[in-house]
Amino acid sequence: MLRLHIVAAPLIGLAAVGAAFSQESSGASAPPPASHAYTSIAQYRTPDVRLVRDDGKAVSLPEEMNDGRPVVLNFIYTTCSTICPLMSQTFAEFDHELGADRKRVHLMSISIDPEQDTPARLHEYAQKFHAGPEWQHYTGTAQASLAAQRAFNVWRGDKMGHSSVTLVRAAPGTPWLRIEGFVTPGELLQQYHHLLEQSGLTVATR
């Protein structure tokens, strides 16, 4: 994993971090700051592993991530009673706020406790948050889950050391926005739209 640029300030707008990739000066306005989340831009190599979706289908992680849609990614486990429900609730509200545009986004939640999180358990968990077909949950072997966690720099030794990290990518081959800490659904929506704008992609209006 190559970390390209670190922003040591709460949710500073992508117009600032975009300078790491372009000499162009943009007049785009930055999203409002948040209180408890920090952003950085990073490039990750998706590991060539297979996972199992909550519908029971075995899939390739690179293929799931590179289907052309923007990706919003987090790592959770179903027996977590602290940060995971908050992260999942943020995804649920973000998904709702997208409105009709939700069909154009791929939300992905990968279990860091695959030995306990069977597809059936993940499906039950997903239903608690009213996950639609655009939001999928993944399990698999311990080795595959660990490879994904390490690739996206979220491995913290064991599941009890898990921290809140949200990753957003506008399109295959583009850098990821990494948000560490708790982000509100509204802030995540603003960051998502801003990332698409910075990447030259169309943001649908509701």
VENFENVEN-V168350 format. One record per backbone hydrogen bond with DSSP energy under -0.5 kcal/mol. NH is the residue of the N-H (numbers start at 1). CO is the residue of the C=O. E is the energy in kcal/mol with one decimal. If there is no record, write none. Layout:
nh=NH co=CO e=E
nh=NH co=CO e=E
//
This chain:
nh=2 co=43 e=-2.0
nh=3 co=1 e=-0.6
nh=4 co=2 e=-0.7
nh=4 co=41 e=-0.9
nh=5 co=41 e=-1.9
nh=7 co=39 e=-1.2
nh=8 co=6 e=-0.6
nh=9 co=7 e=-1.0
nh=11 co=37 e=-1.0
nh=12 co=9 e=-0.9
nh=16 co=13 e=-1.5
nh=17 co=13 e=-1.2
nh=18 co=14 e=-2.3
nh=19 co=16 e=-1.4
nh=20 co=17 e=-1.9
nh=21 co=18 e=-2.0
nh=22 co=18 e=-1.2
nh=26 co=24 e=-0.6
nh=38 co=180 e=-2.5
nh=39 co=9 e=-0.8
nh=40 co=178 e=-1.7
nh=41 co=5 e=-2.0
nh=42 co=176 e=-2.3
nh=43 co=2 e=-2.6
nh=46 co=44 e=-0.7
nh=49 co=47 e=-1.9
nh=51 co=59 e=-2.4
nh=52 co=139 e=-2.8
nh=53 co=57 e=-2.7
nh=54 co=137 e=-1.7
nh=56 co=53 e=-2.2
nh=59 co=51 e=-3.2
nh=61 co=49 e=-2.7
nh=64 co=60 e=-2.3
nh=65 co=61 e=-2.1
nh=66 co=62 e=-1.6
nh=67 co=64 e=-0.6
nh=70 co=104 e=-0.8
nh=71 co=169 e=-2.4
nh=72 co=106 e=-2.2
nh=73 co=167 e=-3.3
nh=74 co=108 e=-2.2
nh=76 co=110 e=-1.8
nh=80 co=77 e=-1.3
nh=86 co=82 e=-0.8
nh=87 co=83 e=-2.6
nh=88 co=84 e=-2.8
nh=89 co=85 e=-2.2
nh=90 co=86 e=-2.1
nh=91 co=87 e=-2.1
nh=92 co=88 e=-2.5
nh=93 co=89 e=-2.5
nh=94 co=90 e=-2.7
nh=95 co=91 e=-2.9
nh=96 co=92 e=-2.0
nh=97 co=93 e=-2.5
nh=98 co=94 e=-1.4
nh=99 co=95 e=-0.5
nh=99 co=96 e=-1.3
nh=101 co=98 e=-1.7
nh=102 co=99 e=-1.8
nh=103 co=100 e=-1.2
nh=104 co=101 e=-2.0
nh=105 co=102 e=-1.5
nh=106 co=70 e=-2.7
nh=107 co=105 e=-0.6
nh=107 co=134 e=-2.7
nh=108 co=72 e=-2.8
nh=109 co=136 e=-2.3
nh=110 co=74 e=-2.2
nh=111 co=138 e=-2.9
nh=112 co=76 e=-2.0
nh=116 co=113 e=-1.2
nh=117 co=113 e=-2.6
nh=118 co=116 e=-1.6
nh=122 co=118 e=-2.7
nh=123 co=119 e=-2.5
nh=124 co=120 e=-2.1
nh=125 co=121 e=-2.4
nh=126 co=122 e=-3.0
nh=127 co=123 e=-2.0
nh=128 co=124 e=-1.2
nh=128 co=125 e=-0.5
nh=129 co=125 e=-0.7
nh=129 co=126 e=-1.0
nh=130 co=127 e=-1.5
nh=131 co=126 e=-2.0
nh=135 co=132 e=-1.8
nh=136 co=107 e=-2.6
nh=136 co=134 e=-0.6
nh=138 co=109 e=-2.5
nh=139 co=52 e=-2.9
nh=145 co=141 e=-2.4
nh=146 co=142 e=-2.5
nh=147 co=143 e=-2.2
nh=148 co=144 e=-2.1
nh=149 co=145 e=-2.5
nh=150 co=146 e=-2.7
nh=151 co=147 e=-2.2
nh=152 co=148 e=-1.7
nh=153 co=150 e=-1.2
nh=154 co=149 e=-2.8
nh=155 co=149 e=-0.8
nh=161 co=158 e=-1.5
nh=162 co=159 e=-1.4
nh=165 co=163 e=-0.7
nh=166 co=179 e=-2.6
nh=167 co=73 e=-2.6
nh=168 co=177 e=-2.5
nh=169 co=71 e=-2.6
nh=170 co=175 e=-0.6
nh=174 co=171 e=-2.0
nh=176 co=42 e=-3.2
nh=177 co=168 e=-3.4
nh=178 co=40 e=-3.2
nh=178 co=176 e=-0.6
nh=179 co=166 e=-3.1
nh=179 co=177 e=-0.5
nh=180 co=38 e=-3.1
nh=180 co=178 e=-0.6
nh=181 co=164 e=-2.9
nh=181 co=179 e=-0.5
nh=182 co=36 e=-0.8
nh=188 co=184 e=-2.6
nh=189 co=185 e=-2.3
nh=190 co=186 e=-2.1
nh=191 co=187 e=-2.7
nh=192 co=188 e=-2.6
nh=193 co=189 e=-2.5
nh=194 co=190 e=-2.6
nh=195 co=191 e=-2.5
nh=196 co=192 e=-2.2
nh=197 co=193 e=-2.3
nh=198 co=194 e=-2.6
nh=199 co=195 e=-1.6
nh=200 co=197 e=-1.4
nh=201 co=196 e=-2.9
nh=204 co=202 e=-0.6
//
